[in-house]
Amino acid sequence: MNRMLSTLIGTSVATLLSMSAHAESVLKVSVHADLKNIDPIWTTALITQNHGAAIYDTLFAPDENFQVRPQMAESYSVSDNGLTYIIKLRQGLTWHDGSPVTAADCIASLERWGKRDGMGQILMEKLAKMEAVDDGTIKLTLKEPWAMTIQALGKDTANVPFMMPAHIAKTDAFKQIEEMTGSGPFKIIKDEWVPGVRVIYTKNQDYVPRAEPASNLSGGKTVHIDRLEWHYIPDAATALNALQAGEIDMIENLAADLVPQAQDAPGVTVETTDKLGWQAWMVINHLHPPFDNVKARQALQHMADQATYQLANSSIPNSWRTCPAFFVCETPYADGSGAERLMNQDLEAAKRLMKESGYAGEPVVLLHPTDIPQLHSATLVTANLLRKIDVNVDVQAMDWSTLTSRRAEKKSPEDGGWNLFHTAWPATALMNPLVHNGVSGSCDKAWFGWPCDQQLQDLRAKFSSESDPENLVVLARQMQARAMEYVTYVPVGQYFFFRAYRDNVSGVIPSVVSYFWNIEMDAKK
């Protein structure tokens, strides 16, 4: 009898555990890169921005129509002279450790962000003072009116001004933070984080979403799942097989050559992540030979052929386009000024310019991210083209997360630095010359590659202070022409990202950044 009772009890417990595990809603996602760098202020890597969006929140955020709205802020007001901004925080905001979010925390976060982000740097230059009136009120006093103040605070592209507790935000902006305490809708489970394998998040039960519907980074970030699992599956075919088998629920960056197969898979939805797509970059290190010489940089423009790059990535119709515009084709500031070298491949001219630059056959270090299909294919194209113009190329393979650490090195290539690498930026981050990290020309404050050009800095400053729409277009075209002449980087086409998910998943927010609130899972499917 005791044995039977024990068996029954054991069976009941096992059944309850099984029911509990089944009842827990878990979203399993194949992510495009390994999360090695955790600081979204220190790096602009998309995987880190995705992580930041999960665990942090922002004072303001843009909706799907690019209208910036209060997020952690309850409200704000601007003085009649445009110099004073009063920002009121929502009541009841707390950090993941239970402590209250204060104005002092937010000020420390903005100060750190303002040392790294291009638009943040402009805001900091225009600020006379930033102070906490009380725990729930931030006061910004400007030296001169700047109409872009709230837009800067509401950026949704890297670097995003995520709010952090003051003791974390006081970390040197050029060193990575070590703690991951935010106030956002998810918490990271550090004990279950296995770098190179998986990252695990749980729903922040104390997070109080806004009342409005979720829209891009703004609105009510309501979490409908209990657990979020990021799985790093470097092989694209393996990830698709796992999706088809129901072992994962979503692939956030589906390799373009697998799109037809995924579209034919039963119970799988495939869609582009956004309407504007991405601009592919060849990033150039301006600090070291040979590309510290403008002729060598112009040789890269003659060398590149955008169609070759994009065909290497995808043969799917309408999945890419050539585009000479730094500020992205089919957007208000799109222009092709100065792009003659870029849009007319001439390998002999590229050879000649390399020789005129003084290049004498030294190894050129090309960093090769093997785990992101779009960047992998672009790197192979560049390596082949460099050899065609008689450049001694040293291709160094690594995963993307390793590259995002390596690219921060300013050392010479022979001492562990680099000359070239490929990346891509969402079009939404490049439409506005103030936000575009690739054309600032701001030397040590510039994005990786550190282009340094006073003309670009002066044009950007004029753009920042201009309000007339026609004059803004003129200035944007001048920036386009100068950036092409100086060659801050080489744009190598425009393409779309795809995501795929199973039919039990709904509520996915269209965005270049992967947001995991608003998603619901139907256990019956």
KENUSE-701335 format. One line per 2 residues: number of its first residue (from 1); for each residue x, y, z of C-alpha. Coordinates in steps of 0.001 Angstrom, whole numbers, plus 500000, padded with zeros to 6 digits. Layout:
<rs>
NUM = X Y Z | ...;
</rs>
This chain:
<rs>
1 = 500000 500000 500000 | 502806 502407 500909;
3 = 504589 501473 497713 | 501455 502140 495656;
5 = 500912 505469 497440 | 504490 506460 496789;
7 = 504097 505551 493138 | 500897 507560 492842;
9 = 502462 510568 494580 | 505528 510333 492395;
11 = 503402 510113 489279 | 501324 513115 490384;
13 = 504417 515218 491070 | 505911 514286 487711;
15 = 502630 515164 486017 | 502474 518525 487799;
17 = 506060 519327 486853 | 505308 518365 483271;
19 = 502203 520566 483243 | 504142 523449 484800;
21 = 506927 523178 482265 | 504369 522955 479463;
23 = 502485 525957 480791 | 505596 528147 480817;
25 = 505718 530176 477618 | 509217 530043 476129;
27 = 510316 531815 472942 | 513431 530239 471408;
29 = 515241 532424 468896 | 518230 531773 466649;
31 = 520136 535069 466854 | 522499 536428 464230;
33 = 525559 536713 466484 | 526986 535679 469830;
35 = 526510 538173 472654 | 530049 538839 473862;
37 = 529957 542610 474278 | 527173 543627 476655;
39 = 527480 547421 476615 | 525250 549210 474041;
41 = 527022 552502 474689 | 530513 551049 474164;
43 = 529576 549259 470930 | 527064 549781 468120;
45 = 526815 546045 467331 | 523218 545101 466534;
47 = 523250 542046 468800 | 524193 544299 471709;
49 = 521475 546794 470772 | 518954 543924 470735;
51 = 520179 542956 474206 | 519920 546587 475345;
53 = 516338 546884 474095 | 515396 543813 476136;
55 = 516797 544843 479512 | 516932 548661 479386;
57 = 514446 551424 478669 | 514723 554958 477286;
59 = 513386 558372 478257 | 511830 558826 474805;
61 = 511373 556539 471816 | 510142 556749 468209;
63 = 507022 554963 467033 | 506595 553230 463676;
65 = 506016 556627 462015 | 509279 558031 463459;
67 = 507386 560291 465868 | 509319 560546 469143;
69 = 507129 559964 472204 | 507710 559873 475983;
71 = 508685 556417 477249 | 510215 556459 480758;
73 = 509287 560129 480688 | 505733 560901 481733;
75 = 505826 564338 480121 | 508122 567196 479173;
77 = 507920 570933 478631 | 510057 573481 476790;
79 = 510472 577116 477797 | 509354 579850 475420;
81 = 512952 580712 474554 | 513731 577071 473736;
83 = 516578 576867 476239 | 515055 574894 479123;
85 = 513597 571379 479007 | 511832 569923 482034;
87 = 511374 566129 481858 | 509118 564391 484375;
89 = 509713 560663 484949 | 506858 558185 485202;
91 = 506078 557228 488771 | 507015 553785 490043;
93 = 509948 553102 487699 | 512360 550615 489282;
95 = 515638 548959 488398 | 515831 545194 488240;
97 = 517278 545124 491771 | 514145 546861 493106;
99 = 515683 550292 493681 | 513881 553332 492228;
101 = 514901 554978 488976 | 515951 558558 489699;
103 = 516711 561662 487694 | 520352 561366 488818;
105 = 520536 557893 487239 | 519216 559249 483969;
107 = 521614 562197 483945 | 524604 559905 484497;
109 = 523344 557692 481657 | 522965 560638 479286;
111 = 526417 561958 480138 | 528016 558615 479303;
113 = 525987 558210 476095 | 526921 561742 475075;
115 = 530603 560833 475042 | 530119 558066 472424;
117 = 527126 558841 470224 | 527414 561387 467411;
119 = 524088 563050 468082 | 524748 562827 471810;
121 = 528045 564646 471344 | 526238 567500 469614;
123 = 523688 567686 472421 | 526413 567764 475075;
125 = 528140 570624 473249 | 524896 572608 473258;
127 = 524116 571946 476936 | 524954 574548 479532;
129 = 523782 572364 482396 | 521948 569138 483164;
131 = 520578 568713 486672 | 518138 566770 488833;
133 = 515477 569121 490210 | 514261 566237 492367;
135 = 514273 562434 492087 | 511627 562504 489395;
137 = 512540 565617 487403 | 515375 566305 484936;
139 = 516225 569839 483844 | 518255 570512 480703;
141 = 519517 574045 480097 | 520878 574743 476607;
143 = 523307 577444 475529 | 521240 577966 472400;
145 = 517932 576535 471168 | 518236 573175 469430;
147 = 515099 571737 467862 | 516592 568223 467730;
149 = 516922 567825 471518 | 514012 565427 472030;
151 = 514834 563580 468799 | 518351 562995 470131;
153 = 517026 561668 473441 | 514621 559426 471506;
155 = 517095 557747 469151 | 516313 554104 468358;
157 = 519520 553399 466450 | 522979 552867 467851;
159 = 524061 554330 470092 | 520666 554280 471804;
161 = 520498 556376 475019 | 519524 553480 477291;
163 = 519077 554381 480961 | 521238 552640 483584;
165 = 521705 553040 487355 | 524145 555867 488119;
167 = 526810 553607 489636 | 526947 551682 486338;
169 = 526571 554731 484096 | 529596 556329 485743;
171 = 531799 553685 484081 | 534322 555222 481670;
173 = 532470 555539 478341 | 535435 553928 476578;
175 = 535376 550847 478809 | 532640 548219 478901;
177 = 530230 548042 481806 | 530333 544840 483863;
179 = 526818 544820 485343 | 523556 544326 483438;
181 = 520970 545998 485657 | 518281 547822 483728;
183 = 514643 548757 484143 | 513337 547171 480946;
185 = 510772 544442 480304 | 513249 541543 480515;
187 = 515945 540492 482976 | 518992 538482 481976;
189 = 519592 535236 483899 | 523358 535464 484305;
191 = 523748 531967 485706 | 522288 530478 482516;
193 = 524215 532674 480076 | 526742 530546 478164;
195 = 528803 532738 475790 | 528977 531175 472366;
197 = 525877 529061 473047 | 522883 530863 474562;
199 = 521570 533880 476464 | 518514 533502 478698;
201 = 516099 536230 479741 | 513025 536136 481945;
203 = 510027 538433 482098 | 510505 541384 484457;
205 = 507445 540921 486640 | 507832 544418 488101;
207 = 507857 546211 484752 | 504800 548405 484217;
209 = 504226 549017 480494 | 502768 552208 479138;
211 = 499063 552162 478289 | 499539 552820 474548;
213 = 499951 549975 472040 | 503501 548896 471267;
215 = 504947 550696 468239 | 508597 550233 467312;
217 = 510605 551130 470468 | 507751 553146 471976;
219 = 504443 552400 473663 | 503415 549546 475913;
221 = 506187 546951 476101 | 503905 544179 477316;
223 = 505654 540826 477658 | 503436 537797 477001;
225 = 506146 535144 477361 | 507759 533861 480542;
227 = 511189 533117 479149 | 513234 534299 476179;
229 = 516050 532086 474922 | 518648 533297 472432;
231 = 520462 530423 470743 | 523624 531065 468757;
233 = 523560 528721 465736 | 526324 529892 463363;
235 = 525370 527514 460538 | 522359 528990 458701;
237 = 521104 525656 457338 | 521212 524106 460815;
239 = 519142 527003 462163 | 516518 526563 459429;
241 = 516344 522820 460081 | 515777 523557 463767;
243 = 512983 525997 462892 | 511261 523485 460634;
245 = 511536 520794 463310 | 509999 523078 465947;
247 = 513191 523102 468050 | 513294 526911 467806;
249 = 510511 529398 467141 | 512258 532178 465225;
251 = 515316 533031 463127 | 515927 536756 463450;
253 = 518325 536995 460472 | 517570 534377 457833;
255 = 520300 533882 455236 | 519028 535228 451915;
257 = 519844 532048 449968 | 517600 530085 452347;
259 = 514568 532339 451948 | 512927 530220 449178;
261 = 513331 527053 451249 | 511879 528732 454329;
263 = 508971 530142 452302 | 508125 526608 451149;
265 = 508283 525161 454675 | 504838 524422 456165;
267 = 503896 526530 459159 | 506702 529088 458649;
269 = 506292 532831 457986 | 509070 534732 456193;
271 = 509142 538531 456063 | 511534 541418 455621;
273 = 512426 543052 458904 | 511574 546570 457671;
275 = 510692 548565 454565 | 513925 550507 454027;
277 = 516549 547810 454395 | 520247 548103 455189;
279 = 523283 549800 453708 | 526355 547595 453403;
281 = 529709 549197 454287 | 533370 548603 453634;
283 = 534880 550217 456732 | 538333 551795 456342;
285 = 540910 552430 459068 | 542128 556006 458521;
287 = 544857 555826 461157 | 547371 553517 459421;
289 = 548898 552977 455978 | 547936 552484 453287;
291 = 544463 553948 453845 | 545619 556975 455793;
293 = 546269 558263 452264 | 543200 559506 450413;
295 = 544398 558056 447093 | 544369 554547 448576;
297 = 540839 555134 449867 | 539736 556392 446452;
299 = 541269 553258 444943 | 538757 551245 446974;
301 = 535919 553236 445374 | 537233 552391 441906;
303 = 537631 548750 442983 | 534154 548215 444409;
305 = 531185 547149 442310 | 527973 547203 444330;
307 = 526120 544679 442157 | 528931 542153 442567;
309 = 528729 542483 446339 | 524973 542118 446482;
311 = 524744 539224 444016 | 527254 537364 446179;
313 = 524787 537737 449041 | 521460 537153 447297;
315 = 520053 536291 443866 | 516461 536782 445073;
317 = 514659 539409 442943 | 514059 542771 444660;
319 = 516127 541805 447708 | 518895 544363 447006;
321 = 519769 547439 444969 | 522773 549554 444059;
323 = 522746 552995 445657 | 525361 555808 445607;
325 = 523731 557816 448409 | 525343 557916 451847;
327 = 521944 558998 453226 | 520146 556039 451562;
329 = 518178 556007 448327 | 514515 557039 448318;
331 = 514819 559124 451479 | 514663 562948 451823;
333 = 518426 563570 451689 | 519289 560932 449083;
335 = 521850 562172 446549 | 524618 560732 444390;
337 = 526988 563708 444387 | 530634 562711 444055;
339 = 529929 559018 443463 | 531454 558721 439973;
341 = 534366 556544 441152 | 532066 554334 443188;
343 = 529513 553684 440453 | 532024 553011 437651;
345 = 534345 550130 438495 | 537846 550653 437077;
347 = 540436 548184 438373 | 543290 549762 436422;
349 = 542547 553155 437973 | 542450 551473 441376;
351 = 545897 549940 440774 | 547284 553314 439723;
353 = 545928 555118 442787 | 547313 552450 445130;
355 = 550785 552978 443662 | 550427 556766 443834;
357 = 549482 556456 447511 | 552895 554935 448231;
359 = 551617 551415 448817 | 554515 548967 448454;
361 = 552975 545553 449048 | 552554 545575 452832;
363 = 549898 543163 454183 | 546432 544706 454395;
365 = 544476 543142 457264 | 540879 542380 456289;
367 = 538751 541145 459200 | 536421 538329 458148;
369 = 533221 537662 460164 | 532378 534082 459194;
371 = 529060 533772 461045 | 526974 536527 459396;
373 = 526147 535549 455797 | 525894 539066 454360;
375 = 529246 540141 455813 | 530918 536827 455037;
377 = 530081 537097 451337 | 531102 540764 451176;
379 = 534484 539956 452731 | 535156 537254 450148;
381 = 534340 539706 447335 | 536667 542345 448800;
383 = 539522 539872 449249 | 539208 538833 445605;
385 = 539045 542420 444342 | 542014 543522 446454;
387 = 544122 540779 444890 | 543036 541990 441433;
389 = 544475 545437 442169 | 547745 543898 443451;
391 = 547086 544357 447169 | 548678 541834 449533;
393 = 545580 540960 451569 | 545707 539170 454932;
395 = 542205 537777 455600 | 541724 537044 459308;
397 = 538661 534937 460132 | 536662 535321 463360;
399 = 533087 535440 464573 | 531221 538754 464558;
401 = 531360 539291 468304 | 535142 538914 468258;
403 = 535309 541381 465387 | 533277 543964 467309;
405 = 535962 543860 469995 | 538860 543846 467536;
407 = 537559 546843 465566 | 537971 549050 468652;
409 = 541747 548556 468483 | 543691 551562 467225;
411 = 546968 549621 467134 | 548754 549137 463850;
413 = 547580 546154 461773 | 550823 544273 462383;
415 = 550345 544703 466147 | 546772 543407 466310;
417 = 544858 546201 464631 | 543177 546136 461236;
419 = 542776 547907 457882 | 539332 546912 456586;
421 = 536169 545123 457610 | 532560 544899 456464;
423 = 529433 545831 458356 | 525917 547060 457577;
425 = 523678 549722 459056 | 519877 549998 459007;
427 = 518658 552715 456675 | 516775 554369 459515;
429 = 520133 555115 461186 | 521522 556820 458072;
431 = 518696 559016 456771 | 519678 562043 458867;
433 = 523193 563530 458534 | 523232 564268 462268;
435 = 522613 560626 463155 | 524789 559070 460439;
437 = 527914 557798 462207 | 529809 557289 458949;
439 = 530077 560907 457836 | 530883 562834 460993;
441 = 534600 563175 460263 | 535080 563762 463987;
443 = 538518 562137 464439 | 538920 560393 467820;
445 = 535202 560863 468500 | 534248 559266 465180;
447 = 532950 555736 464730 | 535437 552917 464131;
449 = 537841 553821 461341 | 538175 557301 462858;
451 = 537846 559496 459735 | 539060 562995 460518;
453 = 537961 565865 458302 | 537300 569450 459336;
455 = 535099 570200 456325 | 532691 567434 457299;
457 = 532676 568626 460904 | 531873 572188 459784;
459 = 529083 571038 457441 | 527584 568887 460161;
461 = 527640 571802 462592 | 525847 573993 460024;
463 = 523272 571268 459435 | 522699 571007 463185;
465 = 521922 574721 463452 | 519865 575053 460250;
467 = 516062 575008 460241 | 515182 575890 456642;
469 = 514274 572633 454780 | 515789 573768 451468;
471 = 519063 574724 453110 | 519157 571371 454895;
473 = 518966 569587 451548 | 521812 571723 450182;
475 = 523985 570983 453222 | 523225 567249 453016;
477 = 524348 567218 449380 | 527544 569043 450308;
479 = 528202 566453 453020 | 527546 563663 450511;
481 = 530027 565137 448013 | 532702 565777 450638;
483 = 532372 562338 452237 | 532750 560759 448787;
485 = 535834 562852 448011 | 537429 562215 451398;
487 = 536129 558587 451442 | 534987 558106 455018;
489 = 533865 554574 454068 | 532667 552783 450928;
491 = 528935 551927 450636 | 528595 548656 448717;
493 = 524847 548451 448145 | 521530 548279 449925;
495 = 519732 545068 450906 | 516986 543634 453059;
497 = 517143 541389 456113 | 514664 538543 456468;
499 = 513267 536904 459570 | 511358 533639 459817;
501 = 509105 532303 462552 | 506658 529497 463186;
503 = 502900 530000 462898 | 502404 529714 466661;
505 = 504184 533079 466998 | 502295 536365 466533;
507 = 502721 540030 467393 | 506238 540418 465958;
509 = 507068 544135 465695 | 508432 545149 462247;
511 = 511853 546633 462968 | 515517 546280 462118;
513 = 516102 545744 465841 | 514630 542573 467323;
515 = 512047 543475 469962 | 510526 540599 471941;
517 = 507709 542302 473808 | 504228 542153 472213;
519 = 504956 538609 470962 | 502415 535923 471826;
521 = 502703 532150 471419 | 499745 529877 470715;
523 = 500311 526610 472553 | 497689 524870 470406;
525 = 499696 525256 467199;
</rs>
